[in-house]
Amino acid sequence: MNGFEVCQRIRANPSWRAVKILVLTAKGRDSEIAKGLTLGADLYVTKPFSTKDLVAQVRQLLGEAG
Amino acid sequence: MARRILIVDDEPNIVISLEFLMKREGYEVEIAPDGEAALKSLAGSAPDLVLLDVMLPG
């Protein structure tokens, strides 16, 4: 089961609707990014990522300030 | 209550750095090395956020 399938399975279950999904993907794989978003990911971050950016994205998804 | 994050990645080095990073930010962290383990973890207790590597082995 790859990450896309995991994404799909999470979104197929109504009791996990509130779970945010942040997808990590390799840089330049635009088709993967598009696919991930289509399958229900909330946001993507390309690897290699800066830890500062990743933390900011996580905070944003969880609705936390700063 | 601390927010919970499930990290799904098969690369130990990435898992270690993500775990360190998220714990430092005050989150509770769960780890799953593959999709099966991730779904099992979700079924047990759903996290607030899933950090998902799409390049998991099929």
Backbone of each chain as nested JSON, in Angstrom:
{
  "chains": [
    {"id": "A", "residues": [
      {"number": 1, "name": "MET", "atoms": {"N": [0.844, -1.198, 0.0], "CA": [0.0, 0.0, 0.0], "C": [0.885, 1.255, 0.0]}},
      {"number": 2, "name": "ASN", "atoms": {"N": [0.764, 2.063, -1.049], "CA": [1.576, 3.285, -1.042], "C": [0.828, 4.424, -0.355]}},
      {"number": 3, "name": "GLY", "atoms": {"N": [1.487, 5.58, -0.289], "CA": [0.911, 6.708, 0.425], "C": [-0.414, 7.19, -0.142]}},
      {"number": 4, "name": "PHE", "atoms": {"N": [-0.536, 7.088, -1.466], "CA": [-1.79, 7.524, -2.091], "C": [-2.966, 6.667, -1.625]}},
      {"number": 5, "name": "GLU", "atoms": {"N": [-2.69, 5.367, -1.557], "CA": [-3.753, 4.457, -1.11], "C": [-4.125, 4.732, 0.35]}},
      {"number": 6, "name": "VAL", "atoms": {"N": [-3.109, 5.023, 1.152], "CA": [-3.375, 5.355, 2.561], "C": [-4.271, 6.589, 2.623]}},
      {"number": 7, "name": "CYS", "atoms": {"N": [-3.931, 7.571, 1.828], "CA": [-4.683, 8.816, 1.748], "C": [-6.146, 8.528, 1.393]}},
      {"number": 8, "name": "GLN", "atoms": {"N": [-6.317, 7.719, 0.376], "CA": [-7.652, 7.34, -0.093], "C": [-8.446, 6.607, 0.99]}},
      {"number": 9, "name": "ARG", "atoms": {"N": [-7.769, 5.679, 1.661], "CA": [-8.437, 4.881, 2.7], "C": [-8.86, 5.762, 3.864]}},
      {"number": 10, "name": "ILE", "atoms": {"N": [-8.019, 6.727, 4.208], "CA": [-8.376, 7.634, 5.308], "C": [-9.615, 8.431, 4.922]}},
      {"number": 11, "name": "ARG", "atoms": {"N": [-9.618, 8.956, 3.706], "CA": [-10.734, 9.793, 3.262], "C": [-12.014, 8.993, 3.022]}},
      {"number": 12, "name": "ALA", "atoms": {"N": [-11.862, 7.686, 2.83], "CA": [-13.042, 6.854, 2.602], "C": [-13.79, 6.564, 3.906]}},
      {"number": 13, "name": "ASN", "atoms": {"N": [-13.16, 6.849, 5.026], "CA": [-13.766, 6.554, 6.326], "C": [-14.282, 7.84, 6.979]}},
      {"number": 14, "name": "PRO", "atoms": {"N": [-15.609, 7.972, 7.092], "CA": [-16.209, 9.203, 7.617], "C": [-15.732, 9.558, 9.03]}},
      {"number": 15, "name": "SER", "atoms": {"N": [-15.376, 8.554, 9.821], "CA": [-14.971, 8.861, 11.197], "C": [-13.586, 9.494, 11.25]}},
      {"number": 16, "name": "TRP", "atoms": {"N": [-12.877, 9.495, 10.122], "CA": [-11.552, 10.128, 10.077], "C": [-11.578, 11.437, 9.292]}},
      {"number": 17, "name": "ARG", "atoms": {"N": [-12.791, 11.975, 9.128], "CA": [-12.924, 13.192, 8.324], "C": [-12.125, 14.363, 8.895]}},
      {"number": 18, "name": "ALA", "atoms": {"N": [-12.005, 14.399, 10.213], "CA": [-11.326, 15.531, 10.861], "C": [-9.803, 15.407, 10.806]}},
      {"number": 19, "name": "VAL", "atoms": {"N": [-9.312, 14.24, 10.417], "CA": [-7.86, 14.036, 10.38], "C": [-7.248, 14.813, 9.217]}},
      {"number": 20, "name": "LYS", "atoms": {"N": [-6.301, 15.667, 9.519], "CA": [-5.618, 16.414, 8.461], "C": [-4.528, 15.537, 7.853]}},
      {"number": 21, "name": "ILE", "atoms": {"N": [-4.326, 15.673, 6.559], "CA": [-3.286, 14.887, 5.892], "C": [-2.285, 15.819, 5.221]}},
      {"number": 22, "name": "LEU", "atoms": {"N": [-1.035, 15.727, 5.661], "CA": [0.048, 16.49, 5.044], "C": [0.95, 15.486, 4.323]}},
      {"number": 23, "name": "VAL", "atoms": {"N": [1.027, 15.633, 3.019], "CA": [1.781, 14.686, 2.199], "C": [3.208, 15.189, 1.959]}},
      {"number": 24, "name": "LEU", "atoms": {"N": [4.152, 14.269, 2.132], "CA": [5.557, 14.567, 1.823], "C": [5.874, 13.929, 0.481]}},
      {"number": 25, "name": "THR", "atoms": {"N": [6.41, 14.71, -0.435], "CA": [6.731, 14.16, -1.746], "C": [8.07, 14.708, -2.226]}},
      {"number": 26, "name": "ALA", "atoms": {"N": [8.681, 14.019, -3.185], "CA": [9.963, 14.482, -3.706], "C": [9.751, 15.718, -4.565]}},
      {"number": 27, "name": "LYS", "atoms": {"N": [10.745, 16.584, -4.552], "CA": [10.67, 17.832, -5.293], "C": [10.503, 17.581, -6.793]}},
      {"number": 28, "name": "GLY", "atoms": {"N": [9.667, 18.379, -7.424], "CA": [9.508, 18.299, -8.865], "C": [8.507, 17.279, -9.352]}},
      {"number": 29, "name": "ARG", "atoms": {"N": [7.935, 16.533, -8.418], "CA": [6.953, 15.531, -8.834], "C": [5.557, 16.149, -8.813]}},
      {"number": 30, "name": "ASP", "atoms": {"N": [5.318, 17.024, -9.749], "CA": [4.056, 17.762, -9.751], "C": [2.836, 16.857, -9.903]}},
      {"number": 31, "name": "SER", "atoms": {"N": [3.0, 15.77, -10.682], "CA": [1.859, 14.874, -10.874], "C": [1.485, 14.195, -9.558]}},
      {"number": 32, "name": "GLU", "atoms": {"N": [2.512, 13.905, -8.742], "CA": [2.249, 13.293, -7.431], "C": [1.511, 14.26, -6.529]}},
      {"number": 33, "name": "ILE", "atoms": {"N": [1.938, 15.517, -6.588], "CA": [1.297, 16.537, -5.763], "C": [-0.174, 16.654, -6.137]}},
      {"number": 34, "name": "ALA", "atoms": {"N": [-0.433, 16.725, -7.446], "CA": [-1.804, 16.853, -7.933], "C": [-2.632, 15.636, -7.523]}},
      {"number": 35, "name": "LYS", "atoms": {"N": [-2.034, 14.469, -7.663], "CA": [-2.737, 13.235, -7.313], "C": [-3.075, 13.212, -5.83]}},
      {"number": 36, "name": "GLY", "atoms": {"N": [-2.097, 13.591, -5.012], "CA": [-2.303, 13.614, -3.564], "C": [-3.433, 14.541, -3.167]}},
      {"number": 37, "name": "LEU", "atoms": {"N": [-3.476, 15.711, -3.773], "CA": [-4.521, 16.678, -3.434], "C": [-5.885, 16.173, -3.894]}},
      {"number": 38, "name": "THR", "atoms": {"N": [-5.893, 15.515, -5.061], "CA": [-7.142, 14.957, -5.564], "C": [-7.676, 13.876, -4.637]}},
      {"number": 39, "name": "LEU", "atoms": {"N": [-6.757, 13.099, -4.07], "CA": [-7.163, 11.987, -3.214], "C": [-7.508, 12.416, -1.797]}},
      {"number": 40, "name": "GLY", "atoms": {"N": [-7.412, 13.72, -1.528], "CA": [-7.886, 14.186, -0.232], "C": [-6.834, 14.712, 0.726]}},
      {"number": 41, "name": "ALA", "atoms": {"N": [-5.58, 14.823, 0.256], "CA": [-4.558, 15.415, 1.124], "C": [-4.89, 16.896, 1.318]}},
      {"number": 42, "name": "ASP", "atoms": {"N": [-4.59, 17.437, 2.484], "CA": [-4.887, 18.837, 2.76], "C": [-3.77, 19.752, 2.262]}},
      {"number": 43, "name": "LEU", "atoms": {"N": [-2.567, 19.224, 2.28], "CA": [-1.41, 20.046, 1.941], "C": [-0.249, 19.126, 1.581]}},
      {"number": 44, "name": "TYR", "atoms": {"N": [0.691, 19.631, 0.79], "CA": [1.879, 18.834, 0.504], "C": [3.122, 19.652, 0.819]}},
      {"number": 45, "name": "VAL", "atoms": {"N": [4.203, 18.945, 1.132], "CA": [5.502, 19.579, 1.348], "C": [6.502, 18.776, 0.547]}},
      {"number": 46, "name": "THR", "atoms": {"N": [7.336, 19.448, -0.236], "CA": [8.302, 18.718, -1.045], "C": [9.601, 18.503, -0.285]}},
      {"number": 47, "name": "LYS", "atoms": {"N": [10.176, 17.306, -0.478], "CA": [11.472, 16.968, 0.114], "C": [12.568, 17.362, -0.869]}},
      {"number": 48, "name": "PRO", "atoms": {"N": [13.716, 17.867, -0.436], "CA": [13.998, 18.165, 0.98], "C": [13.268, 19.422, 1.444]}},
      {"number": 49, "name": "PHE", "atoms": {"N": [12.759, 19.372, 2.678], "CA": [12.019, 20.515, 3.193], "C": [12.797, 21.168, 4.323]}},
      {"number": 50, "name": "SER", "atoms": {"N": [12.516, 22.424, 4.575], "CA": [13.118, 23.069, 5.735], "C": [12.214, 22.766, 6.917]}},
      {"number": 51, "name": "THR", "atoms": {"N": [12.833, 22.445, 8.037], "CA": [12.053, 22.07, 9.215], "C": [11.143, 23.22, 9.645]}},
      {"number": 52, "name": "LYS", "atoms": {"N": [11.634, 24.427, 9.454], "CA": [10.849, 25.597, 9.837], "C": [9.547, 25.676, 9.024]}},
      {"number": 53, "name": "ASP", "atoms": {"N": [9.672, 25.437, 7.715], "CA": [8.496, 25.463, 6.842], "C": [7.515, 24.356, 7.209]}},
      {"number": 54, "name": "LEU", "atoms": {"N": [8.063, 23.172, 7.468], "CA": [7.192, 22.036, 7.781], "C": [6.394, 22.309, 9.055]}},
      {"number": 55, "name": "VAL", "atoms": {"N": [7.08, 22.815, 10.065], "CA": [6.394, 23.132, 11.326], "C": [5.307, 24.177, 11.078]}},
      {"number": 56, "name": "ALA", "atoms": {"N": [5.617, 25.165, 10.256], "CA": [4.638, 26.221, 9.956], "C": [3.408, 25.631, 9.268]}},
      {"number": 57, "name": "GLN", "atoms": {"N": [3.638, 24.689, 8.354], "CA": [2.525, 24.062, 7.628], "C": [1.662, 23.218, 8.56]}},
      {"number": 58, "name": "VAL", "atoms": {"N": [2.335, 22.49, 9.456], "CA": [1.605, 21.661, 10.423], "C": [0.739, 22.555, 11.307]}},
      {"number": 59, "name": "ARG", "atoms": {"N": [1.325, 23.627, 11.794], "CA": [0.586, 24.554, 12.661], "C": [-0.618, 25.15, 11.931]}},
      {"number": 60, "name": "GLN", "atoms": {"N": [-0.403, 25.485, 10.687], "CA": [-1.487, 26.063, 9.892], "C": [-2.637, 25.061, 9.735]}},
      {"number": 61, "name": "LEU", "atoms": {"N": [-2.267, 23.823, 9.405], "CA": [-3.3, 22.794, 9.224], "C": [-4.074, 22.522, 10.501]}},
      {"number": 62, "name": "LEU", "atoms": {"N": [-3.381, 22.624, 11.63], "CA": [-4.041, 22.359, 12.911], "C": [-4.735, 23.601, 13.453]}},
      {"number": 63, "name": "GLY", "atoms": {"N": [-4.694, 24.665, 12.666], "CA": [-5.385, 25.881, 13.064], "C": [-4.755, 26.594, 14.236]}},
      {"number": 64, "name": "GLU", "atoms": {"N": [-3.426, 26.467, 14.34], "CA": [-2.715, 27.132, 15.426], "C": [-2.023, 28.371, 14.89]}},
      {"number": 65, "name": "ALA", "atoms": {"N": [-1.923, 29.371, 15.711], "CA": [-1.282, 30.623, 15.289], "C": [0.234, 30.498, 15.295]}},
      {"number": 66, "name": "GLY", "atoms": {"N": [0.853, 31.372, 14.516], "CA": [2.304, 31.518, 14.502], "C": [3.013, 30.299, 14.029]}}
    ]},
    {"id": "B", "residues": [
      {"number": 1, "name": "MET", "atoms": {"N": [-4.773, 19.553, 25.952], "CA": [-4.25, 18.245, 25.567], "C": [-3.404, 18.391, 24.306]}},
      {"number": 2, "name": "ALA", "atoms": {"N": [-2.279, 17.702, 24.274], "CA": [-1.375, 17.822, 23.128], "C": [-2.003, 17.223, 21.873]}},
      {"number": 3, "name": "ARG", "atoms": {"N": [-1.766, 17.875, 20.747], "CA": [-2.238, 17.355, 19.466], "C": [-1.38, 16.153, 19.102]}},
      {"number": 4, "name": "ARG", "atoms": {"N": [-2.007, 15.204, 18.411], "CA": [-1.275, 13.993, 18.034], "C": [-1.008, 13.943, 16.54]}},
      {"number": 5, "name": "ILE", "atoms": {"N": [0.216, 13.554, 16.214], "CA": [0.627, 13.456, 14.821], "C": [1.102, 12.047, 14.528]}},
      {"number": 6, "name": "LEU", "atoms": {"N": [0.591, 11.487, 13.428], "CA": [1.028, 10.162, 12.991], "C": [1.995, 10.351, 11.819]}},
      {"number": 7, "name": "ILE", "atoms": {"N": [3.225, 9.863, 11.998], "CA": [4.234, 9.956, 10.942], "C": [4.274, 8.627, 10.199]}},
      {"number": 8, "name": "VAL", "atoms": {"N": [4.025, 8.679, 8.886], "CA": [4.036, 7.455, 8.081], "C": [5.158, 7.554, 7.062]}},
      {"number": 9, "name": "ASP", "atoms": {"N": [6.236, 6.851, 7.334], "CA": [7.399, 6.898, 6.442], "C": [8.234, 5.656, 6.66]}},
      {"number": 10, "name": "ASP", "atoms": {"N": [8.826, 5.15, 5.586], "CA": [9.635, 3.934, 5.703], "C": [11.128, 4.229, 5.8]}},
      {"number": 11, "name": "GLU", "atoms": {"N": [11.496, 5.514, 5.751], "CA": [12.912, 5.856, 5.86], "C": [13.232, 6.258, 7.301]}},
      {"number": 12, "name": "PRO", "atoms": {"N": [13.969, 5.392, 8.012], "CA": [14.237, 5.636, 9.434], "C": [14.833, 7.017, 9.715]}},
      {"number": 13, "name": "ASN", "atoms": {"N": [15.713, 7.49, 8.851], "CA": [16.348, 8.789, 9.1], "C": [15.332, 9.923, 9.067]}},
      {"number": 14, "name": "ILE", "atoms": {"N": [14.395, 9.815, 8.152], "CA": [13.355, 10.847, 8.053], "C": [12.419, 10.765, 9.248]}},
      {"number": 15, "name": "VAL", "atoms": {"N": [12.074, 9.535, 9.616], "CA": [11.192, 9.346, 10.773], "C": [11.818, 9.961, 12.025]}},
      {"number": 16, "name": "ILE", "atoms": {"N": [13.105, 9.67, 12.229], "CA": [13.787, 10.177, 13.422], "C": [13.786, 11.7, 13.447]}},
      {"number": 17, "name": "SER", "atoms": {"N": [14.071, 12.314, 12.308], "CA": [14.137, 13.779, 12.31], "C": [12.744, 14.396, 12.444]}},
      {"number": 18, "name": "LEU", "atoms": {"N": [11.741, 13.778, 11.81], "CA": [10.376, 14.301, 11.939], "C": [9.866, 14.14, 13.365]}},
      {"number": 19, "name": "GLU", "atoms": {"N": [10.183, 12.987, 13.957], "CA": [9.735, 12.729, 15.322], "C": [10.351, 13.753, 16.28]}},
      {"number": 20, "name": "PHE", "atoms": {"N": [11.644, 13.968, 16.131], "CA": [12.348, 14.942, 16.977], "C": [11.725, 16.328, 16.821]}},
      {"number": 21, "name": "LEU", "atoms": {"N": [11.51, 16.693, 15.576], "CA": [10.974, 18.02, 15.263], "C": [9.585, 18.229, 15.868]}},
      {"number": 22, "name": "MET", "atoms": {"N": [8.719, 17.253, 15.673], "CA": [7.334, 17.399, 16.144], "C": [7.241, 17.338, 17.665]}},
      {"number": 23, "name": "LYS", "atoms": {"N": [8.06, 16.498, 18.273], "CA": [8.065, 16.436, 19.744], "C": [8.574, 17.742, 20.33]}},
      {"number": 24, "name": "ARG", "atoms": {"N": [9.554, 18.316, 19.673], "CA": [10.11, 19.596, 20.132], "C": [9.04, 20.686, 20.092]}},
      {"number": 25, "name": "GLU", "atoms": {"N": [8.099, 20.542, 19.144], "CA": [7.015, 21.523, 19.03], "C": [5.874, 21.227, 19.993]}},
      {"number": 26, "name": "GLY", "atoms": {"N": [6.026, 20.147, 20.754], "CA": [5.023, 19.849, 21.77], "C": [3.935, 18.883, 21.352]}},
      {"number": 27, "name": "TYR", "atoms": {"N": [4.1, 18.263, 20.172], "CA": [3.093, 17.313, 19.714], "C": [3.409, 15.92, 20.232]}},
      {"number": 28, "name": "GLU", "atoms": {"N": [2.324, 15.13, 20.393], "CA": [2.507, 13.713, 20.671], "C": [2.699, 13.033, 19.33]}},
      {"number": 29, "name": "VAL", "atoms": {"N": [3.622, 12.072, 19.274], "CA": [3.975, 11.468, 17.992], "C": [3.753, 9.955, 17.982]}},
      {"number": 30, "name": "GLU", "atoms": {"N": [3.111, 9.49, 16.926], "CA": [2.976, 8.056, 16.667], "C": [3.753, 7.789, 15.381]}},
      {"number": 31, "name": "ILE", "atoms": {"N": [4.288, 6.585, 15.251], "CA": [5.068, 6.229, 14.068], "C": [4.461, 5.012, 13.382]}},
      {"number": 32, "name": "ALA", "atoms": {"N": [4.391, 5.054, 12.06], "CA": [3.992, 3.874, 11.291], "C": [4.948, 3.75, 10.106]}},
      {"number": 33, "name": "PRO", "atoms": {"N": [5.598, 2.575, 9.959], "CA": [6.575, 2.398, 8.878], "C": [5.923, 2.13, 7.519]}},
      {"number": 34, "name": "ASP", "atoms": {"N": [4.653, 1.768, 7.511], "CA": [3.983, 1.499, 6.23], "C": [2.49, 1.77, 6.341]}},
      {"number": 35, "name": "GLY", "atoms": {"N": [1.808, 1.622, 5.219], "CA": [0.394, 1.941, 5.151], "C": [-0.48, 1.084, 6.062]}},
      {"number": 36, "name": "GLU", "atoms": {"N": [-0.162, -0.204, 6.111], "CA": [-0.951, -1.102, 6.962], "C": [-0.889, -0.643, 8.413]}},
      {"number": 37, "name": "ALA", "atoms": {"N": [0.328, -0.382, 8.863], "CA": [0.522, 0.054, 10.251], "C": [-0.172, 1.399, 10.491]}},
      {"number": 38, "name": "ALA", "atoms": {"N": [-0.163, 2.246, 9.474], "CA": [-0.798, 3.564, 9.606], "C": [-2.301, 3.412, 9.834]}},
      {"number": 39, "name": "LEU", "atoms": {"N": [-2.937, 2.553, 9.034], "CA": [-4.387, 2.368, 9.159], "C": [-4.735, 1.703, 10.483]}},
      {"number": 40, "name": "LYS", "atoms": {"N": [-3.857, 0.811, 10.938], "CA": [-4.073, 0.161, 12.224], "C": [-4.012, 1.192, 13.349]}},
      {"number": 41, "name": "SER", "atoms": {"N": [-3.035, 2.074, 13.249], "CA": [-2.881, 3.116, 14.255], "C": [-4.091, 4.052, 14.265]}},
      {"number": 42, "name": "LEU", "atoms": {"N": [-4.567, 4.416, 13.078], "CA": [-5.742, 5.286, 12.958], "C": [-6.982, 4.626, 13.574]}},
      {"number": 43, "name": "ALA", "atoms": {"N": [-7.115, 3.319, 13.332], "CA": [-8.275, 2.602, 13.845], "C": [-8.251, 2.558, 15.368]}},
      {"number": 44, "name": "GLY", "atoms": {"N": [-7.044, 2.509, 15.93], "CA": [-6.922, 2.492, 17.378], "C": [-7.33, 3.814, 17.981]}},
      {"number": 45, "name": "SER", "atoms": {"N": [-6.737, 4.874, 17.471], "CA": [-7.032, 6.209, 17.96], "C": [-6.568, 7.201, 16.904]}},
      {"number": 46, "name": "ALA", "atoms": {"N": [-7.521, 7.926, 16.33], "CA": [-7.192, 8.814, 15.211], "C": [-6.395, 10.026, 15.671]}},
      {"number": 47, "name": "PRO", "atoms": {"N": [-5.318, 10.352, 14.965], "CA": [-4.508, 11.523, 15.302], "C": [-5.171, 12.791, 14.753]}},
      {"number": 48, "name": "ASP", "atoms": {"N": [-4.621, 13.935, 15.104], "CA": [-5.121, 15.191, 14.547], "C": [-4.601, 15.397, 13.134]}},
      {"number": 49, "name": "LEU", "atoms": {"N": [-3.38, 14.877, 12.893], "CA": [-2.753, 15.085, 11.589], "C": [-1.89, 13.889, 11.208]}},
      {"number": 50, "name": "VAL", "atoms": {"N": [-1.889, 13.556, 9.914], "CA": [-1.032, 12.491, 9.408], "C": [0.026, 13.11, 8.511]}},
      {"number": 51, "name": "LEU", "atoms": {"N": [1.288, 12.828, 8.814], "CA": [2.409, 13.251, 7.962], "C": [2.733, 12.033, 7.109]}},
      {"number": 52, "name": "LEU", "atoms": {"N": [2.381, 12.103, 5.843], "CA": [2.4, 10.919, 4.996], "C": [3.378, 11.028, 3.837]}},
      {"number": 53, "name": "ASP", "atoms": {"N": [4.321, 10.086, 3.79], "CA": [5.237, 10.023, 2.656], "C": [4.567, 9.209, 1.559]}},
      {"number": 54, "name": "VAL", "atoms": {"N": [4.363, 9.817, 0.379], "CA": [3.655, 9.076, -0.671], "C": [4.511, 7.994, -1.308]}},
      {"number": 55, "name": "MET", "atoms": {"N": [5.817, 8.046, -1.111], "CA": [6.683, 7.061, -1.744], "C": [6.934, 5.836, -0.873]}},
      {"number": 56, "name": "LEU", "atoms": {"N": [5.921, 5.428, -0.15], "CA": [6.038, 4.202, 0.635], "C": [6.144, 3.027, -0.319]}},
      {"number": 57, "name": "PRO", "atoms": {"N": [6.809, 1.96, 0.1], "CA": [6.848, 0.783, -0.767], "C": [5.439, 0.236, -0.934]}},
      {"number": 58, "name": "GLY", "atoms": {"N": [5.108, -0.179, -2.181], "CA": [3.783, -0.68, -2.492], "C": [3.433, -1.896, -1.662]}}
    ]}
  ]
}
